[in-house]
Amino acid sequence: MIQISQLTTEQLPHALMLAMRHKTTPTIDWELCGNILEHEKISLVFFGTHWVAMEINPFGNHTKATQKSVSALDAVIKCYIQIKLGDVIDLKINK
């Protein structure tokens, strides 16, 4: 098991495949991330040295999922994975 925040860029496609319940690894690009941002209502902001992606509950009083990375794409994907699978993931599933 690995914390979502500790996933490397190389591990993200497989983790995303598990979160999306696909049988093939998706290509991570802005087209996919834009769709994820809109569908999941994820906010993306830049704070100093890192991008922060977060899903805020409908009442706006706390976040449901938050991930940060030096890459905006990585932050969005990690946030989506956390929303779908929780704080940890077993990458050995379906490998």
N, C-alpha and C positions, 0 to 999 in steps of 0.2 A: 504494500500500500504506500502511496505517495501523496503528500499534500498537493493540492492543485497549484498553490503558489510556487511550488518547487519544480513544476514541470519545465523542461527545457523546450526550446523552439523545435527541436527535432522530435520530441515526444508529443507535441500538440496535435499533429494530424491523427495519430492513432487514438488519443484521448478524445478528440472531437468526434471521431467515427463512433466511439462507444456512446458518447453523449447524444449524438443524433440518431443512434440505433441504425446506422448504415452498415452495409457489408463491405464497402470499399472506403479507403481513406479519401476525404475530400481535399480539394486544393484550397488552401487558405489564401484568400485575396480580398481586396476591398469590396468586390461584388457580394461575396458571401458575408463578410463582416457587416456591410451596410444593411443587408437583409436581417441579420441577427440583431443589430442595434435597433432597428425599427420594430421587428416582431416582438422582441423581449423587452423593449423599452429600456434599454441600457443607456446610461449617460456616460460620456467619455470626456474627461478633462485632463489638461496637462498641468502638473504641479512641479515646478522647478526642474527636476531631472527625470521625472517618471510620468507616464500616462496612467491614469486611474479610470477603470471601468467599473460602474456600479449599477446595480438594480435597486431602486428605491421602492419601498412598499407604497401602495396606492394612497395612503394617508400622508406620506412624505415625512414621517417622523423617525424613521430609521432605515438603514440599508438592509436588503436581504442577502446581497452578495457583493463583494468588493475584491477586485484584483488590481495589482499594479505591475508595470513592466516598463522598460525603456522603449519598447515597441508598442505602438497603439494597437496593432493587430493582435499581438500576443495578449495584451490586457483584455481586449474584447473576448477573445476565444477562451481565455482562462475564466472570465466571469461567466460566460455561457455554460462552460463545463461545470462550474460550481453551482449554478442555478439548477442544472439538470441532474447532477450526480452527488452533490454535497461537497464537503471540504476535502475528501480524500478519494483516490481512485486506485483500482487494481488494474494496472496496464497489461497484466498477463491474460486477462479475459479476452477470448476470441482472437488470440494472437496466433 
